[in-house]
Amino acid sequence: MDYNPEEYTVNKENTFAVQGVPGLGAPIVQFVNGAQRTLEVELFFDTYDTPDLPKADVRGQTDPVVGLMTIDGEQHAPPILQVTMASLNLRCVLSRVSEKFLMFMPDGVPVRARLACTFIEIVDPELGAQAANLQTADFSKAHVVMRGETLSSIAGARYDDPQRWRPIALANGVANPQAIAVGQTLRIPPLPYHDSDTGEEVA
C-alpha cells in the first residue's frame, strides 16, 4: 500500500527503576530495559474531491488498512508489516486504528475519512540480543545495589545465572556475599572473569 502522510511521530521509551535510599538526597535510578519504537501516523482518504476517483464509499480505501489488524488463521496473530517512509524503516504490527468519517453523500455513504494509526515495532529476539551485545559486550557496568538485592539476584539479572555471583564478589573485593549495602556501587565484570590475584578463570 502506498500513502503519503503529512507527518508522523516516532516514539521510543526506556524503562527505569526508581528506588529511594534512606540518607540520600535523591532516589537511585537504574536502567531496566528498552521498549519498542512506536509509530503514530494519520492517514486521510477522500473519494469526493479526488477527480480521478468516483464518489464511492471511502471505506473501500480504509478497510484494507483496518484489515491489517485481522488475525491470520495460520499465524494466530495479525500480519507483520514493513513500514517505510523516507529514512524510516519499521518492522511492526498495527496495534490501534481510530477511524473517523468526515463527509457523507445524501444517501449516507461516507466519502471522506481519517485514520489515526499506531504501529508497534517488532524486534527479532536473536537480532535484538546481538544489538544489545554490541553495546554491552563485556558486561563492564556499574550496578547500584537496591533494597532486597543480593549478589545472586544481581548475577541473575546481569548474567542470566544467579550462580555466577563469585566474579562480582571477586571484582569488588567482597569477602562476605551477605555484606553488600544498599546504595553500594558494584562493578559487573565480563565473563569469563580472571582473578587478578591467582589468574584463575572464574565463571
C-alpha positions in Angstrom: 0.0 0.0 0.0 1.3 3.5 -0.8 0.4 6.5 1.3 1.9 10.0 1.7 1.1 11.4 5.2 1.8 15.0 6.0 3.5 14.0 9.2 4.2 11.1 11.5 5.5 10.6 15.1 8.1 8.0 16.2 8.2 7.3 20.0 11.0 5.5 21.9 11.0 4.8 25.6 13.3 3.3 28.2 12.1 1.8 31.5 13.9 2.8 34.7 13.5 1.6 38.2 13.5 4.4 40.8 14.5 3.3 44.3 14.6 5.7 47.3 17.5 5.1 49.7 17.5 6.5 53.2 20.1 9.2 53.7 20.5 10.0 50.0 19.3 13.4 48.6 17.7 11.7 45.6 16.5 8.3 44.6 18.7 5.8 42.7 17.6 5.5 39.0 18.6 2.2 37.3 18.0 1.2 33.8 15.7 -1.9 33.4 15.0 -2.3 29.7 14.3 -0.6 26.5 10.9 -0.5 24.8 10.0 -0.9 21.2 9.5 2.1 19.0 6.0 3.1 18.1 4.9 5.0 15.0 1.8 7.2 15.1 0.5 8.4 11.8 -2.7 9.9 10.5 -4.0 8.8 7.1 -6.5 10.9 5.1 -8.8 9.4 2.5 -11.1 11.2 0.1 -13.3 9.9 -2.7 -15.3 13.2 -3.1 -12.6 15.8 -4.1 -10.4 13.4 -6.0 -11.0 14.0 -9.7 -9.8 10.6 -11.0 -11.9 8.6 -8.5 -15.7 8.1 -8.5 -17.6 9.4 -5.4 -17.6 5.9 -4.0 -17.8 4.7 -0.4 -14.5 5.7 1.2 -14.5 2.5 3.2 -13.2 0.8 0.0 -9.9 2.6 0.8 -9.9 2.5 4.6 -11.0 -1.2 5.0 -7.6 -2.6 3.7 -5.8 -0.6 6.4 -8.2 -1.6 9.2 -7.9 -5.2 7.9 -4.3 -5.2 8.9 -5.5 -5.8 12.4 -7.3 -9.0 11.4 -5.9 -12.2 13.0 -4.3 -14.5 10.4 -5.8 -18.0 10.7 -2.5 -19.8 10.3 -0.3 -17.5 12.3 -2.9 -16.8 15.0 -1.8 -13.2 15.0 -2.2 -10.1 12.9 0.3 -9.8 10.0 3.8 -8.4 10.5 4.2 -5.2 8.4 7.1 -3.3 6.9 6.5 0.5 7.0 8.9 2.6 5.0 8.8 6.4 4.8 11.9 8.3 3.8 14.6 7.3 6.4 12.1 5.4 8.5 12.1 1.6 8.1 10.0 -0.1 10.7 9.1 -3.8 11.0 5.9 -3.7 13.0 2.3 -4.6 13.7 -0.7 -2.3 13.6 -1.9 -2.2 17.2 -4.6 0.5 17.0 -6.8 2.3 14.5 -9.2 5.1 15.1 -11.5 5.6 12.1 -13.3 8.9 11.8 -15.7 9.7 8.9 -15.8 13.3 7.9 -18.2 13.7 5.0 -21.2 11.8 3.6 -23.3 11.7 0.4 -27.0 12.4 0.7 -27.7 8.7 0.9 -25.3 8.4 3.9 -22.4 6.8 2.1 -19.1 8.2 3.7 -16.7 9.8 1.2 -14.1 11.3 3.4 -12.3 9.7 6.4 -9.3 10.0 8.6 -7.5 7.1 10.2 -5.3 7.5 13.3 -2.9 4.6 13.3 -0.4 3.3 15.9 2.2 0.8 14.9 4.4 -1.1 17.3 7.9 -2.2 16.3 8.6 -6.0 16.1 12.2 -6.9 17.2 13.6 -10.3 16.3 14.9 -11.8 19.6 18.1 -13.0 18.1 18.9 -9.7 16.3 17.9 -7.8 19.4 20.3 -9.8 21.5 23.1 -9.2 19.0 22.4 -5.5 19.0 22.4 -5.4 22.8 25.7 -7.2 22.9 27.3 -4.6 20.6 26.7 -2.0 23.3 27.2 -4.2 26.4 29.5 -6.8 25.0 31.6 -7.4 28.2 29.0 -6.5 30.9 31.5 -4.0 32.3 28.9 -1.9 34.0 28.3 -0.3 37.3 25.4 -1.6 39.3 24.0 0.3 42.3 22.6 -2.1 44.9 18.9 -1.7 45.7 17.0 -2.8 48.7 16.5 -6.5 48.8 19.2 -7.3 46.2 21.8 -10.0 46.8 24.9 -10.9 44.7 22.9 -13.9 43.4 20.0 -11.8 42.3 22.4 -9.3 40.7 24.1 -12.1 38.9 20.8 -13.4 37.7 19.9 -10.0 36.3 23.2 -9.3 34.7 24.4 -12.8 33.6 21.0 -14.6 33.5 22.5 -17.1 36.0 22.3 -16.4 39.8 25.0 -19.0 40.4 27.6 -16.7 38.8 27.9 -14.3 41.8 31.6 -15.1 42.5 33.0 -13.0 39.7 31.1 -10.0 41.0 32.3 -10.7 44.6 35.9 -11.0 43.4 35.9 -8.0 41.2 34.7 -5.8 44.1 36.7 -7.4 46.9 33.5 -8.6 48.6 34.6 -11.2 51.2 31.1 -11.7 52.6 28.4 -12.0 49.9 25.8 -11.0 52.6 27.7 -7.8 53.4 26.7 -5.7 50.4 24.9 -2.5 51.3 22.0 -0.5 49.7 23.4 2.2 47.6 26.8 0.5 47.1 28.2 0.6 43.6 29.4 -2.7 42.2 31.5 -3.3 39.1 30.0 -6.1 36.9 33.0 -7.7 35.2 32.9 -9.6 31.8 32.7 -13.4 31.7 34.8 -15.4 32.0 36.4 -13.5 34.8 40.1 -13.9 35.6 41.0 -13.4 39.3 43.8 -10.8 39.3 45.5 -12.4 42.3 45.5 -16.0 41.2 45.0 -15.8 37.5 42.2 -18.4 37.9 39.3 -18.2 35.5 36.1 -17.8 37.4 32.8 -18.2 35.5 
